[in-house]
Amino acid sequence: MYKTNLDTNINYCTNSDHLLINYIKEMIYKSKKIDVIVAFIKTSGIDALKNEFEYIRDNKIPFRLITGTYLGITDPTAIYKLKTLLNGHGEIKFYSDEKRSFHPKAYFFNTENEDYLYIGSSNLSKTALMIGVEWNYRIKKSNDIKSYTGYENEFEKIFNSESYYVTDEILKSYSMLRKTPKIHTYSLNNKTIGHLAKEGSYDSQYKIAESNLEYNITPIASPKDIQIEALYELNRTRNEGNNKALVVAATGVGKTFLAAFDSKNFKRVLFIAHRNEILKQAYNTFAKIRPNQSISYYNAIEKNTNSNIIIASIQTLNKNLLDFSSDYFDYIVIDEFHHSAANSYQKLLNYFNPKFLLGLTATPDRMDNKDIYAYCDYNVAYEVDLFSAINKGWLSNFHYYGIYDETINYNNISFINGKYIEKELEKSLINKERYNLILKHYKRHHSKQALGFCVNINHAENMAKFFNKMNIPSIAVHSKSNNRDKALTDLKEGNIKIIFAVDIFNEGIDIRSLDTVLMLRPTESSIVFLQQLGRGLRLEKNKKFLTVLDFIGNYKKINLAPILLSGKHKILSNSKININKLLNNDFLPDGCKINFDMQIIDLFEKYNNDSRTIQEKIDEEYFRIKEDLGKVPTRVELFTYFNEDLYQTMRKKSKNNLFRDYIESINRLEKNKESTIYNTFSHKFINMLELTSMNKLYKLPILLSFYNDGNIQMTITDNDISKNFKHFYSIGQHRLDMIKDSSTRNYKNWTNYDYIKLAYRNPIKFLSKTESKFFTLVDNEFILNKKLAEFIKNEEFINQFKDVIEYRRLKFLKDNLLKKEEAILKLLQ
């Protein structure tokens, strides 16, 4: 209970003699019902009343709150925090009439003997409740029934008719859409004065003490904005029964801190990465967030297996997996999760079985089209892209210059498997004419700390040599360097002006004060491009924006940079360039700008003139994947690696869709490939499985019962059905099927008979009626057509059966993810 010596006869609060927060705290502990209506909410206000919100939750005090969304002043992180504290209790709404201004600030408290209203100027922020010049007045209902009732009735009207609930989906969309109001700061009489960029914007005084700079200067000891939002979504996905999730967040917003905070309720934690720099930063982060837990490295030098938290090199761990049992770790974090498609990560993912797996990446959409979403069952718990992070004030603005580089003709350089031959590329990049072009543009922007990305060691060394010769102190840093830490220190202290790097600084390195990025190699990967851009986007107190100088010639993947910079969510190898959009910078976050030389615009137009047919592009993509794999791809492999943009086009055109009859497609594409099941009854059976409708996953446990781990059986019994249903719905995303429907939501308490009832009511009933050519129900046995008996030992048929089941599972999960994204986009429009 909150105890004070407050003067109960005082009806005014100005935050001079009488702080409003003290009266609010006292009233919360006395109340049997609370209503709040404020124009905006800040995280500082929620923090100031943290104990009181927990009291409201624990004592189930009826609580309603209405707030506004005008100008994005209400911080979504504050609502995430409030929802976390209330844990499902209470009702939170947004005011819905966008044509009317919304400025109320009122707090209603119903106690056992009296009702009170505090009304005035204070929103729900620390400044308004404790610090700022605020005028608030208390109305006691028994003293002024008419005024109290008038305000009360108005609250009820707004709550019931002029507001909507802040559901998790609404909150996620508001967070994605919101732009943090911009702050200008300047010094006057040794005091920092802040004001909103838009002159005349209301409540600007409240923003002074809560600027973006406050977020970045304060050492992280507790979750900050992005971590609070993502932690809420991760807890929500676990509560829904998922045991793996992906967080997609722009470089520089604190993903490692997020993982450390999220791991707190798990005893044994494994953090995996592939670079020592990332491992070192992760060690320091976990040590700071979980200081009382033992922590150690597992790498080539140190192999401690007994610590609570192990920071492991993927290379070393893969060689020594048997040092740990498959269920040894409760919580596994894979940093830079876009690498998860690599064989080294696949081995690890297939071995360990943690209670929860978290993948972290800024760039999930790989240029080789390997679908890393599949490795987390298409469960993206939280996502904030580059533009959203800048709009939220979590990352710096950027000024990007696409500079035409005519010193190299990339048509003369061999291009194999999506990349230029490095030796030929190096030879072309190392030339005096290009050096001078880079130097000229570098000097124009008065950089103090720059990072240049080079194609290889020789290129970096030659760039540093040239700039040193031009009296610009520089150094090359790469995998063979022993001077990485010193180079970073020298850059920050002004002893050198430029670091020329090779990949080593692409991932996981923080250089907050960096003001310029030089892109000195052709862009061949969306992942690398965003990583290099992200190296300079960390916020720093005196940094106004990041300058990006990208030297662009007539190289193959010229579409990547402009499409990424135009804010497209997914970047794909054959995506067209929206030139009109690029020339109009309105789509950019405030304070950002893009400028391409006109010769580059001409190159973009040339790239867009691609006359190939859809079928030709689809067939080329198939053969690209076949070449990468070194064999004819299965459905699952083709589905996983297929170009996403092309896949979405293909699925809308049934005659071009390879997956509508994959065996037939392979027969067309692989003219000399022999098949033992082509044009047989078993082929028709497999094709039916490809096409059968699936609003839920219920059919898959039935099919898995027949498949029987490769020992296909013609008849399945109730025991087979209940066993496969129970196992299938114990797995991650599959559980959503059961949770969504009220009749199955209690499935965790089901008996075998309950699963059998569901199977007969839905998939068995449907399959035996609409697919009676293949299935028959006799008494309590579900039977395959006897024509399939001759194929159940056929290796090709067994593989096709397994492949089509897994393909339908992945396709269902992916379609479910796309539906979620589409729903959010509709909310944003």
N, C-alpha and C positions, 0 to 999 in steps of 0.2 A: 504494500500500500504506500502511496506517495504521501509523505507528511510534510506540511509546510506551515508557516506562520503567516499565511496570507491574510490581508485585511479583507474580510468578506463584505464589508460595507462599501468598498470601492467598486464603481461601475465602469471605470475607464482604464484602458491600458495603452500606454504610449511607448513602451519599451525604454522609458527613461527611469522612472521610479518603479513601475510595475510592468514586468515582462509578461506578455501574453502567454508564452509557453507554460509558465508556472500555473496559471489559472486553467489552461487546457488540460494539463496533466492531472491536476486535482479533480477536475470534473470527470475525466475518463474513469477514475477509480470509484467515483460515486454514482455513475450512470447505469441505467438499465437499458438505455437505447441511445445511439449517437448517429447524427446525420451531419455531413459536411458538404458544402458547395464552395468551390474555389476556382478562380480563373486558371490557375496552373499549379503544378506540383513539381518540386525539385527533390533530388535524392537527399540533400542536406536536411530537408524537412522530415523525410521518413526516418533518417538516422537519428534526428533529435528526439523522435517519439518512438524509437524502436521498442523499448520495454513496454510502453503503453499499448502498442499494436499487438504485442505478444499477449498482454493481459486481456485485451479484447477477444483475441482468438481463444485463449485457454478458458475463458469464462463465458464464451459463446454469447457475448453481448451483441445484439443486433446492430449492424453497422452499415451505413450507406454513404457513398461518396460520389459526387458529380464533379467533373473537371472539364476543362476546355482543351482544344487542340490548336487554337489560333496562333499563327506564326511559328508553330512548333515549340512554343515556350515550355509546355509540359514535357518533362523529360521521360521518355519511355523507360529508361532504367529505373526511375523512381517507382513506376507502376510495377515493373518486374519485382523490385525489392519489396513493395507493399504486398503483392500477391504471394511472394515467398513467405513473408512474415505471417500473413493471415491464413495461409495454407488451405485455401478453399472456402474460408469463412468470409462473410460480408458480401456486399454488392458494389461494384465499381462501374461507373458509366461515363461516357463522353457526351457532352452537349452536342446536339445534332443540327441545330439551325445555323448553317454557315453564313446566312445573309444578315444575321443579327450579331452585334458585338456581345461578348460574354465576360462580365467583370465582377461577379458577386464574390464576396469573401465572408462566409458565415458558418458558424459552428453551433449546432443544436445539441443540447444535453438534456435528456429526460432522466431525472432522479426519482427516488421514492416519494419525496415530498414536494418537489418543485421542478419546473422546467426552465431552462436558461438558454439564451441565445447570445453568442458573442459575434458582433457584426462590425465591419469596418474596412480596413485596407490590407489586412494581412493574408497573403496566400500561404500555401503549405510549403514554406522553405525556412531554413534556419535564419536567414537574414530577416525575413518578415516576422518570424516568431520571437526573435531574441535581440537583433542588432539594429535593424533599420528604424528610421523615423516612421512610426506607424500609429494610426489613431483607430482604436477599436472601442466599442461600447457594449456593455452587458445589459440585456433586457431580461428582467425577471417576469415570467408570464403572469404571476398573480398581481404584479404592479401595473402591467400594461397588456391586458389580454388582447386588445384589438390589434396592436402592432405585432405582437408575437404570432398571433393566429394568421395575420396577413402574410407574414414571411413564411410561416409553416405551410400554408396553402399553396404559396407560390413554389416552394420546394417540391411539394407533392406533384404539382402540375408538370414541372420540368422533369422530375424523375420518371413519371408515368407516361408522359406524352412527347417530351422534347429531348430525349436522350436515348442512347443505346448501350448495351452491355459491352464492356471491354473484355471480350473473349480472348483466349490465347491467340487465335488466328488474327483477330482485329489488332491486338497489341503488336504482333509480329509485323503486320503490314504497316502499321503506324510507324514503327521503328525503322522499317526499310525506307519509307517515304520521307520521313522527317529530315529537315535540314537544320542543323544547329544554328541559331541566330549568330551572326558574325559580331565579333568584339573588336573595337579599336582601343588601344591603350596608348597613353602618352604621359609624360612626366610634367607635373606642375607643382612647384614648391615642394619638391621631394616626395610627392604623393602620387600614386598611380590612380589615374581616373579612367574608368571604363564606361563606355556607352554603346548602345546598339547602333549598328551601321545605318539602319533605316531611321532617319530623323523623325521623331514624333511617335515611335513605337511605344506602346504602353508598357508600364512596369519595368522600364529599362534599369531603374535603380537597383532592382533585385538581382540583376545579372552581374553586377560589379564584383561581388564577392564569390561568384561561382563561374568565372570565366574558364575557357578552355585551358588557359595557362595554369590555373590552379590544378587541373587534372594531371598535367604533365610534370609540374615541378614537385608535387607531393610524392615522396617515396611510396612504392606500392607495398603496403602491409596488409591490406584487405582488398577484396575484389573491387575493380573499377567498372566503368560503364559496360564495356563489352563483356567483361567476365560475368557481371551480374546477369545480363540478359542471357548469355549462353549457358550459364549454370542453371538458370530456371528451365531452359529448354532441355538440357541434358537430364535433369531430374525428372522432367515430364516424360521424356522418352523411356527412361528406365521404369517409371511407374506404369507405362503402357506395356511393359514386358519385354522391351528390346534389350539385347545384350551387346549391341555394337552400334556405333554411330559415327558420322563424319561431321566435322565442323569445318566449314569453308569460310575463311576470313582473310582479308587483305594482309599482305606483308606489313608487319610493323605495329599491329594492334594488340599484341600480347597473348598469343596462343599458348605459349609455354606456361605463362602464369595461370591461364585458364585451366590447363591440364593439372597443374599442381593444386589449385583450389578444388577442382572436381574430384581429385583422388583422395581427399582427406578422410572419407569414410571407408576407405579400403586399406587393408593392412599391408599386403605385399604388392608393390608397384614396380612395373618394368617400363622404362622409357627407352625407346629405340630411335637411333638416328644413324646417319652414315658418314658424318663429318665430325672431327674432334672439336671444332669450334662450337658446333651446335650442342655437343655433349657437355662441354665445359659450361656453357650458358645454362643448360638444363640443370646441371648439378647445383649451380649457384641459386637458381630459382627455387628448386625444391627444398634446398637447405634453408632458404629464407622463409618459405611458406610453411614448411613442416620441420621446424628447428629441433623438435624433440625426437625425431625419428632417425634411425641409423641410415646412412646413405653411402653408396660406394659405386665405383666404376666397374664395369665388366668389359675389358678390352684386351688388347695384346699385352699390356703391361700388368694389369691388375685383374684378378678374377675372383672377387669376393661374392659368394653366393648366399651369405647369411643376413645381409642387410634388409631392412624393410623396403628401402627404395634402391633399385639398381638402375644405373644409367649405362646402357649397353650399346656397343658398336655392333651394327648389323653383321659386319663381316666376321667378327670374333664369335658372336652369339651363334651364327649359323653353323660354325665349325664345332660347336660344343653344346648343341641343343640338349643332349642327354644329361648334362649337368643339372637339369631341372626336369621335374615331372611336368606333364602336359597341363596339369591344373595347379601348378605351384603359385602362379601369380593371380591375384584377385582382379588386378586392373592393369591393362597394357595400353601404353600410348605409343603410337607410331607417328613421329614427326615427318613433315614433308611426305605426306601419304600418297602423293602422286607417284612415288617410287614403288608403291605396293604391287604394281603389275610385274615388277622384275622377279625373276626366279628366286632370288635370295629372300625376298619378302614373302613370296608365295609359300616357300618351304616353312617359314616361321608361322605364317597365318594358318597353315594346315596342321601344324604341330600343337600349338598352344590352345588351351580352352579356358580363357579367363572368365570371371563373372561379368566383366565389361571391357570392351575394346573401343578405344577412341582414336580415330584418325584425324590428323590435323593437316590442312593444306591451304595455301592461298590460290592454288591453280589445279583444280581437279580435272580439267579438260585437256588431255594430252594430245599432242599433234600426231602420235602414232595411233590415236583413237582407241587405245586400251581403256576400257570403261571401269575406272577405279570405284565408281559408285557401287558396282556389283559386290565388291569385297566388304561393304558395310550394308548389304541387303537394301541398297537404295534408300537408306535412312539418313537423310541430312538433317541433323538436329538443329543446327543454327548456321546462318549464312549472312555474311556482310561483304559485299564486293568493294572494289577499290573506290568507285565513285560514292557509294553510300558512306564508306569510312571517312572520306574527305568531307562530305556534306555534314556528317555528324561532328566534325571537328576533331576526329581521332588521328588524322593524318594531315600532312602539310599539303598546300596547293602546289601545282606544278605548271611550268611554262615549257611546252614541248616545241622544239624546232626540228622539222624534217628537212635536212640539208641535202641538196642534190649533189651526188658524188659522181662526176663523169671521169674520174681518174682510173676507174676499173670497168672493164667490160666482162660482166659475170658470165656471158654466153661462152666465153673462152675457157671457163673453168669447169672441169668434170663434176657432174652432179649425180650421185648414186645413192639409192635408198634414202632419199629425202634430205641428203646433206652434200655439201661441197667437199671435194677431196681436200683434206687439211693442208697438205704440202703445197698444192697448187694455189689454194686460197692465201696461204701465208706469203707466198712469193708475190702475189698481186697486191696484197695489203702493205707490204713493206716497200714503199716508193716515196721519193722526196716530194713529188707533186701532191700526193695525198697528205703527207705530214704537214705541208704548208697550208693546205685547205683546213685541216683540223686546227692548226695553230691560229689561223686568222679568225675563225669563229670562236675559239676559246677566249681569245683576247677581248672580243666584243662584250663579254658578259661579266668581266671583273670577278672571276671566281676566287675564293679563298681556300676552299677545300673541295677537290674534285676526285672522282673515281672513274677511271676509264676501263672498259671491258674489252679484252683482246681475245684473239682466236687461239693463241697458244703462247708458250713461253718465249719463243724467239720474237714474236710480234710484240709482246709486252716489253721485253728488254730493249728492243729497238725504239719503241715509242718513248721510253724513259730516257734513253740515250739522246734522242733528238731534242726533247724538251729541256733537258739539262744543258745541252749545247746552246739553246735559246735563252739561257739564264732563268728558266722556270724550274725550281727544284722539284725533282720527281724521282719515283722509285718503282721498280717492277716487283710485284708480289705474286707468288705462285706456289704450287705444291712442293717445289724443291727449295723454297725460301726458308730460312731460319729467322727471318726478321719481321714476321707478320705483326706481332704485338708492338714492336718498336715502330714499325711503319705507321700503325694506327695512332700511336702516341705522337709521333712527329707531325702527322697530318693535323691532329687536333690542336697541337701547340704552335702550328704555323711554321715549323722547320722545313716542311715540304709542302708543295701546292697540289700535287697529283699523285695518286697511286694508280698504276696500270696493272690490272689484275686479270687472272685467267681462272674463271669458274669459282675460285676459292672464296670469293665474296658474294657469290650468287645467293647463297642460302644462309640464314641464321646469324648474320653478323650485323650488329647495331652500330651505325655511325650517325648519330643524331644530328651533328653539326654539319654534315655534308650538304653542300649547296649546289653541286653540279654533278651530273652523270653524263659521261661520254660513251655513246654506243658506237664502237669502232669495228664491229663485225656484222655481217649480214644476219638479220633476224631469221632463225630457222625453227624456233620453238616459242609458242605462246607462254609456256611456263618460264623459260629463261628471260623472255622480254619483261614479264611482270615482276619477276624476282629482281632483275637489274633496276627497273624503275623503282621498285619498293625499297631498295637500299637507301635511297635518299629522301624518303617520304616521312621518316620519323619527325615528330614535332620537336622543335628546339626554341627556346625563349626568343632569340633574336632572329630566327629564320623566317623570312616573309614567304618564300616559295622555293621550290627546287627547279633549277634549270636543267633541261634534258636536251642534249645535242645528239641527234641521231643521223648518221651519215648514210644516205640511202642511194643505192644504184639500181641497176636493172636485174636484181636477183630474183630467184624463183618464187619465194614466199613473200612477195612484196605486200600481200594482202593482210598479213598478221598485225603489224603495228597500227594501221589505220582502223581496222575493225576493233581491236582491243581498246584503242583510244576513243572510239565512238561509243563506248559503254556497252557493247554487246556482251551478253552474259556468257555465252558459249562461243569459243573461237574454233573454227573448223577449217580444214585444209582447202576446201573449195568454196568458201564463203565469198560472196561478192562485196565490193567496197561501195558504201553509200557516199558518193563524192559530195553530193549536195549537203548532206548532213555534216561532213567534215568542214566544208567551207563556212558553215554557220555554227559558231561556237556556243549557241544558246543551250545545247544539251549538257554542256560541261558543268561541273560544280562551280559555285561562285569562286572567283579568284584564279581559276585555271584557264589556260588558253593553249591552242594548238595552231601551229603555222607550218604548212608544207610549201616548199618552193614549187613554182608552177610546172617545172619540168617533171617533178614527181607526180603531180596531178595527171600529167599526160601519161605517165607509166601506169597509173591506176586505171585510166580509161582503157588502155591497151589490155590490161589484165582482165577487165570485165568482159571483153569480147571473146567469150569462150563458146564455140558453136557445137560442142559435143552433145549428143542426145542423153536423156536420162539413163536409158539402158546401157549405153556405152560407158557412162560414168560408173554405174553400178557394177558392170562386169570388170572394169579396170580396178575398182576397189576390191572386188573379190580376189583378183589375181595378185594385187598388192599384198593382201593378208596371207594368201597362200605362199607367196615368196618369203615373207617374213617368218612364217611358221615352218617352212620347208616341207609342207604336206597339205593335203586337202583339209580345209578347216571343218570342224564339226559345227553344228548350228550354234552352240554356246560360244565357241571361239569366234565365229563370224559376227554373232550378235554383240560380243564383248568388244571387239576391235573395230567394228564398222564405223565409218565416218558418221558422226551423229546427224549432221545436217542432211546428208544424203539418205541416211536411214529414215528420217522423218518424212522426206519426200517420197521414198520408196513405199513406206507403209500406207500412204494415201493413194497409191497407184497399184491396184491389185495385180495387173498384168505384168508389172515389173518387179513384184515382191518375191525375192528369192525364198523367203520363209513360208510362203503359202503352200509350197510343195517342194521341200528342200531336196528330196531324192530326185525329182524331175529336174530341178535346177542344176544339180550336179551332173546329171546325165547330159544336159545341154552344154554346160561349160566344159566338162571333162569328157570329150567325145570318145576317148579310148579307155575310159575307166570301166572295168567290169563290175557288175553288181549281181548278187545272187537273189535279191528281193525286188529288183525293179519290175514294175508292172505285175506284181503278184498280189495276192490277197493281203499279205503282210504289209506291202507298200500302201495299200488303201487304208489299212488300220493305222499306220503311222501318220498318214495324211489327215485322217479324221482327228487324231490327237492334236495335230498342228492347228486345226481350224475350229474345233469344238468351242462353244462359247464358255467364258469363265468370268462371272461377276465376282466370284470368290474362289478360294483355292481348294474348295472341298473335294474336287475330283482327284487332286494329286495324291492324297493318302490312299485312295482306292487304287490308282494306277501303280503306286509304289508297292501296294500289297501284291498285285499281280507280278510286278518286276522282281520282287523278293531278292534284292541284292544280286541280281544277275542270274539267279536260278529260277527262271520264269515258271510260274505255276498257272495252270488252266482254270483252277477253281480256288476261290478264296472264301473263308468262313468268317463268322462273326468274330472269332478270336483274332484272325489276321487283321480285320478291319479296325477293331478297337485298339490293338497294339500300334498300328501305323498311324492312326488318327492321334493317339495320345502323344506319340513321339514327335510327329510333324508339328503339332500345335504347342510343343514345348520350346520351339525355336523362334527367337527374335521377332522379326517382322510378321511372321505367319500369324502371330497372336492377334494382330489387328483385326483379322477376319472375325474372331470371336468377340473381341471387345466392342466392336461397332454395333453389334446386334444385341438388343436387350434379352432375347431368348437364349443367348449363348454366353452372355457376359460372365456368368458364374462357372465357366468351364473348368476352372482350377479345382473345383470341388466335385467334379463329375465322377461317376462310376463308369466302368466299361460299358454298361448298358446305355448310359446317356450318349456316349459316342456312337454306339451302334444305331440308336434311334435317329441321330442326326444324319448318319450315312444313308439310312434307308429313306429318310424323309427328303433328302436332297440329291446327292450325286447318283446314288443307285437308281432311284426313281427316274431321274432324268435320262441317264445313260441307257437304261433298259427300254425306255420308250422311244427316244429320238435316235439312238444308235443301236437299235435292236439287231442290226446286221452283224454287230460285233459282240454284243453282251446279252446274256440271258439270266433272269432271276428264277431259280427253282428252289422252292421252300426257303431254307436259310443259306443257300449257296449262290454266289454270284459267279457266273461261268463265262469264259471266253469262247467265241465261236470255234468249233472243232477244226475249221480250216487252218487255224493258226498253230495247231499242234505240231505240224511238220517244221515249223520255224523256231520253236522255243529254244532249240539248241544251236541255232544258227548265229554265229558270232556277229555278223553284220546286223541282224535283226536285234540282237541283245543290245548292241551299242546304240543303234538308232532309237530303241525304246527308252534307254536311259537318257540319251541326249535330248529327246523331245520333251521329256518330263522336266528336266532341268531348264531347258529353254523356256517352257511355258511358265515356270516358277519365276525366273529372272525377268521375263517380259511383263508378267503381272506386277511385280514389285516396281519395275521401272515405270510402267504406265501409272501406277499409284503415285509415284513421286512427281511425274509430270502433271497429274491432276492437282496435286497440292500446289505446285508452282503456278498453274493456271488460275487456281482459286485465289491465290495471293495477288496475282496480277490484276484480276477483276476487282479486288478490294482496293487496289492502288489507283485504279482508273476513275 
